[in-house]
Amino acid sequence: MEKVTANNSVNRLKTGIYSGSFNPVHIGHLALANWLCEYTELDELWFLITPHNPQKDKEDLMNDQLRYKLVKKSIAGYPKFQASDFEFSLPQPTYTINTLRALEKAYPDRKFYFIMGADNWNNISKWKDYLLILEQYPIFIYPRIGFDIHIPDCYPNIHAVDAPILEISSTFIRESYQQGKDVRFFLPENIRHYFKLPDINIK
């Protein structure tokens, strides 16, 4: 595909950035991403694996490359999805504003949309340079149980989306396996037979 200049916004690919630990990726992640690609103007969606969320304990994370491989295997076959390890090469810990600016510089042929849950939206004021994020980037906010979404009129590029609510967490999956539970159907089919705790083997 021939690249276009950043100023030609009409032809730039509309790329959703779904950033997270994906520790591990599960069917809730995939269902939301699928909905966003099919029911919004997005052309594609990148699962941006975060090496270290500043608000999370790094020791709770599985290996970075392992989480990246699990996402790649999970989304195989759906052309609108892409796994990205872009943040792995950025200074740590990573911050959303720095990542978005770096993405714009590296991929001038794309217009980036940031995707966040209503829980994060309610805490956006704690993010680094959050006002710049709100002013400079389009954002899709997906619903979470127990969190209202109020968007000030001064941010026309920020939208709440009516995506299905699937309250599944990676923490639930990890803890369930540690308790000996069989929760295989919460995982994408392509990685079910790779996921074994306490050891996870990627073939």
Steps between C-alpha positions, in 0.01 A plus 500: 500500500636840405545729794340844505614809683381579848322810371276295272262400778230378261706204379676411822410162647285536809684286752369420844758464775386247758774522761528258786695237686301211343619286789371282337282604207147358530173482309376823656789690340434342161123552508536870580765549232284314247203725580708816467629398157155407369282771657718813497696676229824319589682330211714291732590448864839445660535307823782702655663280763623713789829392660434692819188688600610772749193422713562124519756281674749383237558174687139397426567499125584193299803529271463782245578286196269226625205739528578631151512148354173405667328802344646423157375142516159610628427744217637293211264497204317828562654761268384806694699402809872544558719424801750773579810497718565867417528603866769241572759731348380817673642635828345329803259543660288591200240777501211532256584851381859398419384188319243682286754762396755232414240310297408811303864559416563138399176454302398826329264303273265427790260694719508353849194459721556414863271243664431500873248363747259710702702418813812658353298793367386578854868513607640677195605802706771282659665430163811680386408805285141382485368832366722465194360151439143630520569796274715335235372143451164339420393259774247220520377421851341160553258432790593332825253398770483755781658788308312789341635670190472878494676676214527881508366672188841657439639162384316416174753228406422291808212253472336242723429181306214259562715188497387182678618471859702187574636518853788254464841579644846358449534488878195273520650264243841484670350445844259237368783297350699530820198356681482210256189625319436415137416833333619412151201664332595841637814481285527541122490162330845534344677522839296268721737208466804722563372646824599295800577642841735521676690439174394644165655340193501660157565250222 
